[in-house]
Amino acid sequence: MLTIYKCKNFNKTGKILLPSKWRNQFGLLPGRLADLRFDQNQIVIKKANLDSTHNKRLISENGSIHIPKELQSLLDISEEEEYCLFIDKENKCFVLRLISLEN
């Protein structure tokens, strides 16, 4: 089950901040890799499986992650587009969705 964390505008750098409480629980610690995959009009951010072929990104020192341009294109996300970040405790991941796709 998804729990909404926060909605805000997507910035031009493509970085989003992952909340530390869940980041730690999900094993998404600074300096570690995360898998980012496009799935049904959303981006799923999860602890990296080194055998997967999903996009991989490092978690920055402050807990942010860069959403690659190819995933931004698939989601049709543009600068200043509003998105929501959801927490999926059961699957230990974050889910990013555009507001317009929520309705």
C-alpha positions as CSV (number, residue, x, y, z in Angstrom):
1,M,0.0,0.0,0.0
2,L,1.3,3.4,-0.9
3,T,1.4,6.3,1.5
4,I,1.8,9.8,0.1
5,Y,4.8,11.6,1.5
6,K,5.0,15.0,-0.3
7,C,4.0,16.7,-3.5
8,K,6.2,19.4,-5.0
9,N,7.5,20.8,-8.3
10,F,10.1,18.8,-10.2
11,N,13.3,20.9,-10.5
12,K,15.5,21.5,-13.5
13,T,18.4,19.4,-12.1
14,G,16.2,16.3,-11.9
15,K,17.1,15.7,-8.2
16,I,14.6,14.6,-5.6
17,L,15.2,14.3,-1.9
18,L,14.3,10.9,-0.3
19,P,13.1,11.2,3.3
20,S,15.8,9.9,5.7
21,K,13.4,7.8,7.9
22,W,12.4,5.5,5.0
23,R,15.7,5.8,3.2
24,N,17.4,4.2,6.1
25,Q,14.7,1.5,6.4
26,F,14.9,0.7,2.7
27,G,18.8,0.5,2.7
28,L,19.1,3.5,0.5
29,L,22.1,5.0,2.3
30,P,24.4,7.7,0.9
31,G,27.0,6.3,-1.4
32,R,25.0,3.2,-2.2
33,L,23.3,2.5,-5.5
34,A,19.5,2.6,-6.1
35,D,17.6,1.0,-9.0
36,L,15.3,3.3,-10.8
37,R,12.7,1.8,-13.1
38,F,9.8,3.1,-15.1
39,D,6.6,1.0,-14.4
40,Q,3.1,1.9,-15.3
41,N,3.5,5.7,-15.5
42,Q,5.6,6.0,-12.4
43,I,9.2,5.7,-11.4
44,V,10.1,3.2,-8.7
45,I,13.2,3.8,-6.6
46,K,14.5,0.8,-4.7
47,K,17.8,-0.6,-3.3
48,A,19.9,-1.7,-6.2
49,N,20.0,-5.3,-7.3
50,L,23.4,-5.6,-9.0
51,D,22.1,-8.3,-11.4
52,S,19.3,-6.1,-12.7
53,T,19.4,-4.0,-15.9
54,H,17.5,-1.1,-14.4
55,N,19.0,2.4,-14.3
56,K,21.3,2.8,-11.3
57,R,22.1,6.0,-9.5
58,L,24.1,6.8,-6.4
59,I,22.3,8.2,-3.3
60,S,24.0,11.6,-2.5
61,E,25.4,12.6,0.8
62,N,22.2,14.5,1.6
63,G,19.9,11.7,0.5
64,S,18.9,13.0,-2.9
65,I,18.9,11.1,-6.1
66,H,19.1,12.2,-9.7
67,I,16.3,11.1,-12.0
68,P,17.9,10.3,-15.4
69,K,16.7,12.1,-18.5
70,E,15.5,8.9,-20.2
71,L,13.2,8.2,-17.2
72,Q,12.0,11.8,-17.2
73,S,11.1,11.4,-20.9
74,L,9.2,8.2,-20.3
75,L,7.2,9.8,-17.6
76,D,6.8,12.9,-19.8
77,I,8.0,15.1,-16.9
78,S,9.2,18.6,-17.5
79,E,10.8,21.3,-15.5
80,E,8.5,22.6,-12.7
81,E,6.0,19.8,-13.3
82,E,4.3,18.8,-10.1
83,Y,4.9,15.3,-8.7
84,C,4.2,13.3,-5.6
85,L,6.6,11.0,-3.8
86,F,5.0,7.9,-2.2
87,I,6.3,5.5,0.4
88,D,5.8,1.8,-0.3
89,K,6.7,0.1,3.1
90,E,5.7,-3.3,1.9
91,N,8.0,-3.3,-1.1
92,K,10.7,-1.1,0.6
93,C,10.7,1.5,-2.1
94,F,9.7,5.0,-3.2
95,V,7.3,5.8,-6.0
96,L,7.3,9.0,-8.0
97,R,4.2,10.0,-9.9
98,L,3.1,13.1,-11.7
99,I,0.1,14.8,-10.2
100,S,-1.7,14.9,-13.6
101,L,-1.5,11.1,-13.7
102,E,-3.1,10.8,-10.2
103,N,-6.4,12.1,-11.4
